């Protein structure tokens, strides 16, 4: 049974696990001019542990992206002023943030146009809250919750931290002494995820999906093993005391890259 809001009713939502206070919760921007639908979607996502911002048009969308780190945008097709398709095309040309298109128009041709405009996924109203939540989670897993801000308008090609350089184009790690440190694809993906969010604790679950581990059932211990291998490779180039302060373990929460990170873009590299 659907409500006048165009959303399938559900008896109640069960709150997700408590979030550690040590790291930033993933932030979703809901761009929807229907305030009732916007409020319902925001309440559902907040109950599941996400930070949610709301905007009613393209102007609000732009202000949020310039002001805040956004991990995912839920974008309605029919908006006052500039429509969702036009906004989607513009966003895709400037930001790396994933976009979930939300609309009452369900024709196949419209879905194709939405995806070709740069949307990562497409949902039609009325929708089941659990399906929306599942799609939000899937998009954030695929992208690792990368935040979209004005700083992302240029492609990042490397991360520089504590005189180390992680080159994203060559998939290589160079030590302060100039030595090239060999990494497996999983180790590289994990270190890249840490560099993208320096100073933040990242959960094992998030790191596991970013490391593209082929055996997700292994879960926590798989990440621990990869972290151990990374630490040994870093320690081979540094004194032990220094190597231990590159990647820090935060008990019952995850791991954090300690040094400040400077992202180098294609234009600035």
C-alpha positions in Angstrom: 0.0 0.0 0.0 1.4 3.4 -1.0 0.9 6.8 0.7 0.2 10.1 -1.0 4.0 10.6 -0.8 4.5 7.8 -3.4 6.5 5.7 -1.0 5.6 2.2 0.1 4.8 2.1 3.8 6.8 -0.1 6.1 5.9 -1.1 9.7 9.0 0.4 11.3 12.7 0.8 10.6 15.3 -0.9 12.8 18.2 1.3 13.7 21.6 0.2 12.4 24.6 -0.4 14.6 26.0 2.5 16.6 28.6 4.6 14.8 32.0 5.2 16.2 32.4 8.9 17.1 36.0 8.8 15.8 35.1 8.9 12.1 32.8 10.9 9.9 29.5 9.3 9.0 28.8 9.0 5.3 26.8 12.0 4.1 23.9 11.8 1.7 22.4 14.9 0.0 18.7 14.5 -0.9 17.6 16.9 -3.7 13.8 16.8 -3.7 11.3 19.7 -3.9 8.5 17.6 -2.2 9.3 18.4 1.5 7.3 15.4 2.8 9.1 12.9 0.6 12.4 14.6 1.4 11.8 14.4 5.1 10.7 10.8 5.0 13.8 9.7 3.0 16.1 11.8 5.3 14.5 10.2 8.4 15.0 6.7 7.1 18.6 7.3 6.2 19.4 9.1 9.5 17.9 6.2 11.4 20.4 3.9 9.6 23.4 6.0 10.6 23.9 8.4 7.7 24.3 12.2 7.9 21.6 13.7 5.6 21.4 17.1 4.0 18.4 18.3 2.1 18.0 20.7 -0.9 14.9 21.7 -2.9 16.5 22.8 -6.1 19.7 23.2 -8.1 20.8 26.2 -6.1 20.6 24.3 -2.9 22.4 21.4 -4.5 25.3 23.6 -5.6 25.6 25.3 -2.2 25.8 22.0 -0.4 28.4 20.6 -2.7 30.6 23.7 -2.3 30.2 23.8 1.5 30.1 20.1 2.5 31.8 16.8 1.7 29.0 14.7 0.1 29.3 11.0 -0.4 26.1 10.4 -2.4 23.4 12.5 -4.1 19.8 11.4 -4.3 18.5 13.6 -7.1 14.8 14.0 -8.1 14.1 14.4 -11.8 11.3 17.0 -11.6 12.6 20.1 -9.8 11.7 23.7 -10.0 14.0 25.7 -12.3 16.8 23.4 -13.7 15.6 19.8 -14.0 17.3 16.8 -12.6 18.7 15.6 -15.9 20.4 18.9 -16.6 21.8 19.0 -13.0 23.0 15.4 -13.3 25.0 16.2 -16.5 26.5 19.2 -14.9 27.4 17.4 -11.7 29.0 14.5 -13.6 31.3 16.9 -15.5 32.6 18.5 -12.3 32.3 16.0 -9.4 33.0 12.4 -8.7 30.1 12.0 -6.3 27.8 9.1 -7.1 24.2 10.0 -8.1 21.0 8.1 -7.5 18.2 9.4 -9.7 14.7 9.4 -8.2 11.6 10.1 -10.3 8.0 9.4 -10.8 8.7 8.8 -14.5 9.2 5.1 -15.1 9.4 4.6 -18.9 12.4 2.7 -20.1 13.5 5.5 -22.4 13.5 7.9 -19.4 15.6 5.6 -17.3 18.1 5.2 -20.1 18.3 9.0 -20.5 18.9 9.3 -16.8 21.7 6.8 -16.8 23.3 8.3 -19.9 23.2 11.7 -18.3 25.6 10.3 -15.6 23.4 8.8 -12.9 24.8 5.7 -11.3 21.4 4.3 -10.5 17.7 5.0 -11.1 14.7 4.5 -8.9 11.0 5.1 -9.8 8.4 6.3 -7.3 6.6 4.7 -5.5 9.5 2.8 -4.0 10.1 0.6 -1.0 12.3 2.2 1.7 14.3 -1.0 2.0 15.1 -1.0 -1.7 16.2 2.6 -1.6 18.4 1.8 1.4 19.9 -1.2 -0.4 20.7 0.9 -3.4 22.3 3.6 -1.3 24.5 1.1 0.4 25.4 -0.6 -2.9 26.5 2.7 -4.4 28.5 3.7 -1.4 30.2 0.3 -1.4 31.1 0.6 -5.0 32.5 4.1 -4.6 33.9 3.7 -1.1 31.9 6.7 -0.1 34.1 9.2 -1.8 33.1 12.7 -1.0 32.2 15.1 -3.8 33.3 18.7 -3.2 34.6 21.5 -5.4 38.1 20.2 -4.8 37.2 17.1 -6.8 36.7 19.0 -10.1 40.3 17.9 -11.1 41.3 14.2 -11.2 43.5 13.1 -8.4 46.6 11.3 -9.7 48.6 10.7 -6.6 48.6 11.1 -2.8 51.7 12.5 -1.0 52.1 11.7 2.8 55.1 11.8 5.1 57.4 11.9 2.0 55.7 8.8 0.5 54.0 9.0 -2.8 51.1 6.7 -3.9 50.7 7.1 -7.7 47.1 6.2 -8.7 47.9 6.1 -12.5 50.9 3.7 -12.1 49.4 2.0 -9.1 52.8 2.4 -7.3 54.1 3.4 -3.9 57.4 5.2 -3.7 59.2 5.4 -0.3 60.9 8.6 1.0 64.3 7.2 -0.1 63.0 6.7 -3.7 62.6 3.0 -3.5 59.6 1.5 -5.3 57.6 -0.6 -2.9 55.7 -3.5 -4.6 52.0 -3.7 -3.7 49.3 -6.2 -4.6 46.1 -4.8 -6.1 44.3 -5.3 -2.7 47.0 -3.6 -0.8 47.0 -0.7 -3.2 43.2 -0.3 -3.0 43.3 -0.4 0.8 46.1 2.3 1.0 44.2 4.4 -1.5 41.1 4.3 0.6 43.1 5.4 3.7 44.7 8.2 1.8 41.4 9.5 0.6 40.2 10.0 4.2 43.4 10.9 6.2 42.9 11.4 9.9 39.6 9.5 9.9 39.0 6.1 11.3 37.7 3.8 8.5 35.8 0.7 9.5 37.0 -2.8 8.5 33.9 -3.3 6.5 34.5 -0.2 4.4 38.1 -1.1 3.9 37.2 -4.6 2.9 34.9 -3.5 0.1 37.5 -0.9 -1.1 40.2 -3.6 -1.1 38.1 -5.7 -3.5 38.7 -8.8 -1.4 37.5 -11.9 -3.4 36.4 -13.6 -0.1 34.2 -11.1 1.8 33.2 -13.9 4.3 36.8 -13.6 5.7 35.8 -10.1 6.8 37.7 -8.5 9.6 40.7 -10.7 9.5 41.2 -10.2 5.8 41.7 -6.4 6.4 43.9 -7.1 9.4 46.1 -9.3 7.2 46.4 -6.6 4.5 47.2 -3.9 7.0 49.9 -6.1 8.5 51.4 -6.6 5.1 51.3 -2.9 4.3 53.0 -2.1 7.7 55.8 -4.6 7.0 56.5 -3.1 3.6 56.5 0.4 5.1 58.7 -0.7 8.0 61.2 -2.1 5.6 61.9 1.5 4.5 61.6 3.3 7.9 62.6 3.0 11.5 60.0 0.9 13.4 58.7 3.8 15.6 58.0 5.8 12.5 56.3 3.0 10.5 53.9 2.3 13.4 52.6 5.9 13.2 51.8 5.7 9.5 48.7 3.5 9.9 47.1 3.5 13.3 44.8 0.8 14.8 41.7 2.2 16.6 40.3 -0.6 18.7 36.8 -1.8 17.8 36.6 0.9 15.1 39.1 0.3 12.3 42.2 1.9 10.9 43.4 5.5 10.3 46.2 7.0 8.1 47.9 9.3 10.6 50.1 11.8 8.5 48.4 14.6 6.6 47.9 13.8 2.9 48.3 16.1 -0.1 46.3 15.0 -3.1 48.0 16.0 -6.4 45.7 16.5 -9.4 46.4 16.1 -13.1 46.5 19.8 -13.5 48.7 20.4 -10.5 51.0 17.4 -10.7 
